[in-house]
Structure formats: C-alpha cells, structure tokens
C-alpha cells in the first residue's frame, strides 16, 4: 500500500501545499503574498490573514494536481515552527482539523529540518540524494547555520549566526539602496552586471564556526552615507558595483567557515539550502569549491530553496515511516534550534 503525505507550509508569507507518494513528489503549490511589498518587509498580521484566505484553495489544488483523493492520504505533515506564530497557527489548525475529519495522523515538521531535507525530494525514483553524513549550509533570511547531518532526525549545528543572517544582510542593504523587497534577488541580478572588486567592506572575525553579518551591514551603510555626502547620486551611479561587491563579501564570509567545517569533519558531501541558496553567486561558489576539493555538491532546485511544502512533505514522510506522529495538543513555536 502506498504512503501518501500532504505537506503544509505556512511559516512566513508563503502558503504552500504538496503531495508526496512513496517519496516521489506529485505536486507542489505555492501562493505568495504581494501585500507586504509596499511595507518593505513581512507584516505578521497581514501574513496570517492571507494564509487563512489561501490555505483551502492551495491544498485543494495540490490534491487535484497530484491526481489523488483526500481519502488516499496517509498523513498530514505541517510546519510547526520556527516562524511567525500567527501564520504557523493557520497551518497547524488546518492540519489538525483535516486529520480529524479524515481520521489520519499528523506529523509536525521543523522548518529548518525541511530545508535540509529538501535534497531528498525526488521527482523520479532514480534521482540522486545525499548520503549521510553530509554538511548543509543553511542560509536564509532568518538563519545562517552550518549543520552536520547524520540522519533525517540527527542533525548537529556546528556554527550559526550570532546576529543577522545572510539573507537579512542582503535585504537590509538592498533597502538602503532603494531596491524593492525582497532585496536579495535584486542584488543577485545587479551583481551580474557589476565589478565585484570595486568596493571593500568589513569582514567579521568570529571564533569557531559561527557567523556574523551585522558588521558587514554597518560597513555597507557607512560607505553609502559617506559617499552620498560627496555625490547625492552615488548609489544610482554605482548600484551594480555595490551589489557585486556586497555579494562577493557575503559569499566569502559564508565559504570561509564552511571550508573550516569540511576540514574539521572530513565529510565528502556538501549541500546548501534556504532562500539564499537561490543566489547565483552562492550556487556557483559552492559548485566551484566542491569541484576543487573533489567533494559532492548538492544544490537544490530554486523551487525548493524558498519556503515550500515539498520539503515539509518529505520530512514528514520520513517521520511517518518511523511512526513519529504528533499529538493534537501540539502548539506552534516561533523559535527553536536544530
């Protein structure tokens, strides 16, 4: 008998539902929220309201695209946290209600675990997935972590940011440049046209394998502030070079600690995940580094880098096979470590 998992993701501003059958992805539907663009960031109350509007049609569409019936589902996996509490509550409540109606179990998924396990999403049975153990560089708007992945349920954080995450650095610097939210993709686009050696920004000196991006952000802001005193049009004239130099610096910071982690653990496989793993420069830098060291590189499809239910469904699939179910008294959480 087949195992069919419905995954539900509602941790921030994307409502998503996906269906996985025996480990193979059948559908992955995402409804993004444009309402936040005019505010330059996600507004939690607006996000939760949008989830309420989107979750029923998104789940219905995912089931129809998968070519199954609700009665075929084996379990429902949902993101329990970390994330925005109001948004998480929508997905959690919907998963509980649907599971009670269908009389099937629910499986709670750690959002960060989902990003790590996105490399196990298969479209075809013969798709290659990582072998344990491997290192995953998890980089997003809220997290920058180096994780030693020993199994689907055994992950050790070797290092993480002590302040801003890489995605925050991209978005906050982009905002100062007058770029739309989210700023990361715009930085990536401009960087392809600029000179990455034009500007130099401060790099942190943080012990062990931890990260820090607040100093880089401050250095970037001071550079722009001082330059605008001399030329009010400085940013507009130098957008591409600023973007390229910023992106290069962030990548160098990320890779410096990643290389140390590889040397420390001796692993032969490196993966990346999270929203920033969609960045062209990051993807190329990881591929080049792994090629130079004879390491296997796993770089996710861009569709699986941002918040999506396919990663929730695959994480839930492994937990379901292990009989690791969730009780109905489970509540969402805003913050948690791996």
Secondary structure, DSSP 4 states (H G I P E B T S, - for coil): ---EEEEEE-SSSEEEEEEEETTEEEEEEEEE-GGGGGGTS--HHHHHHHHHHHHHHHHHHHHHHHT--GGG--EEEEEEESS-HHHHHHHHHHHHHHHHHHT-EEEEEEHHHHHHHGGG-BSSTT---PPSSEEEEEESSS-EEEEEEEETTEEEEEEEBSS--HHHHHHHHHHHTTPPSS-HHHHHHHHTTS-TTS--------STT-B--HHHHHHHHHHHHHHHHH-TTHHHHHHHHHHHHHHHHHHHHHHHHHHHHHHHH--SEEEEESGGGG-HHHHHHHHHHHHHHT-EEEE--GGGTSS-HHHHHHHHHHHHHTT--B-TT----S----
